[in-house]
């Protein structure tokens, strides 16, 4: 079963005529970590933006839960799909714990205080990413690897929402091997993952599905 898929999409940058991704159909299947392997600069991050509703295809459709994703309200999509992009920017001075709480915002009403479920999810995310001891540290005071782990905590802030899809762009860059292994161990398969990636060895140990560039078609 697949809740998220692309149907023959073509992607371009802005008003450019240059085609970055052409005629690509891929399914993000339930119960699996789907990883796309391709050289740098070949459109993995662009594809992620399209699957996450940040970029509308020039042609074709991205479908989430049976409906074109760009026809769905942004907040409705955010409740069902978590996205961590390479260029995600955090507010200046934000702490690690506050960043992790951002992962819960789509599930809260306007000005609604966090519930016990929200607080438990944040604690789980901080523990998973190995940043509990850094929770009160400003993000801009951390090393590159620590900041990346804090961003992982934000993505995992919806950990107690098991139906939520998660999309991430090279999630494990700047992480030492110990934390790469730990975070992958906790990914599990209760929710589908899509991970554009340019490294393959760590994923060979897990129940993963590889989609290798095959001329626009899903190859795995």
N, C-alpha and C positions, 0 to 999 in steps of 0.2 A: 504493500500500500504506500502511496506517495501523497503527502499533503501539499507539497511545494514542487512545482515543476516549471520549466520553460518550454515553450512550443515554438520552435523554428525562429528564435529571436535574432534580430540584427541590432547591434549596438554601435553608436557613433558618438564622438565627443562634440557636444554643443551643436553648432550649425555646420560643423566640418563635414566634408564629404568622405573623409577617411573612415573605413569600416574597421572597427576593432574586433568585434565578434560577429560572425555571420552564420545564420541558419543553424543555431545551436539549440538542441533539445536535450534536456537533462532532467532527471528525477532525483529528488532528495528523499530517499526511502525511509520509512519508519523503521526503528530498531537498528539503524546502522549509522556509523560515522562515514559520511561521504566526503572524500578528499579528491580535489582536482589537482593533478600534477602537470605542470607546464613550465617552460622557462620563464624567467623574469621578463616583464614587459610584453607579455602575450595576451593580456586581457583578463587575468583572473580577478583583479580588484574591480575592474569595470563590471564583470559578470556579477560579482557580489553586490554591487550597488543596485543593479537591476533586480536581482532576487530579493533585495531588501527594500524595494519600493523607493529608492533614492534616485533612480534614473529610469525613465520610460523608454522602452525599446523603440527604435525607428520602425521596426516591423516585427510581427509576432507578438506573443503574449506570455506573461508570467502569471501562473495560476496558483492561488493559495486557497486551500479548502474548497476547491471547486468553482471559484470565482476569480475573474481577472483582478490581480492585486491592486492595480491603479484605480479601480472602481470602488475600492473599499476605503472607509475613513482611516486616516493615519493612526489614530489611537486604537482602533479595533485591530489593526495589523500589529501594532506594537505590543498588544497584550498576548499575541500568539507567536510573535517572532522577535527574538533578540538579535541585535546586530552590533558587531564590534568591528569598525573599519580602521585601516591603518592611520587615517587622518583624523580620527576622533579627537577632539580638543576638549580638555577639562577646564572649568572655570579657574581663574587664578586664585591660589590660596586654599583650594578645596582639600579636605583631609581624605585619607584613604577610606575611612568609614562612610563619610558623606558620599564619596564616589560610588561605593558599593550600593548605597541606598537608592541611587539613581536607577538601578535595575528594577526597582519596585514601583516607580512612578506611574507606569501605564496601568497598574492594577489599583491605584488609589483614586478616589474622587477629588474634586477640586478643594484644596485646603483641608483635606482629610488627614488627620494624624495617623502615623503608622500603627497598624494593628500588631498583635502578638505574632501573627503569621508572618508579617513583614519583618519584624525584628528577628525572628528565628531564621528566616531566609538569609538575612544579611550576615548573621553570625555564622551560618553554614558556609556562605560564600567566602568570608574572610578566612575561615579555617581551611577551606579547600585550597585557596590560593596561597596559603602560607604567609598571610599578612596581618594576622590578629595582633601581633606585637607592634605593628606599625599603624594601627587604626587611627591614632590621633596625630600622625605626622602629616604635614602638608605634602601634597603630591610633588610639588616642585623641589622638595628637599631630598627626594629619593634618587637612587641610582637608576639607570635605564632598565635593568632587570627588575628592580622593585616596582617601578612604575608600571611595567608590563603586567606584573602579577596583580597590581591593584586594578588594572583594567580588566583582567580576567575575573576578579571579584565582582566587578560591575556586571559583566556578562552573566555571571552565575548568580546574581542577585535574585533571579527568578527561579532558583533551584527547587523551591517547593511548589512550582507550577510545572508538573512533569510533561504536560502536553505542549509546552512552548518550544518551537523550533529555535535553533541557535545557529547563527551565521557568524563566522569570524575570518578575518584576513590575516593569515600567517600568525596565528595566535601565540606561537611559542618562540618567536624571534626574541633574542636577548636573554632567554631563560637558560640557566645552566641545566645540565642533563638531569640532575636530581629532581628539579621542579618540573621539567618536561615530562618525566616519567610519572610523577605524582599527579599532575593535573590530568594527564591522559587516563590514568587509572580511575579517576573520579568522574570522567565524562560519562561513562556507562552508555547504555542504549535506551534509556527510558524516554528520551526525547531525541529526535533526529538532529544531527550536526552536519553543517557544510563547511569545509575548511579548505580554501585555496592554499596551496602549500608548494614550496619548492624543495622540500626535503622529505624523504620517503621512509628511511630505515625505522624510525620509532613506530610508525603506523603499521608496519608489517606484523607486529606482535598482537594486534587487536582485531576485533571483528569489524573490519572496515571495508569500504567499497571505493575503489579507485576509478576516477574518471580521467583518463589520459587524453590529451589533445589528439583527436582523431579526425580532423577535417570538419569539425562542427557537430559531430554526433557523439552521443553518450557512449563511451567505449568500455565501461566497466559494468 
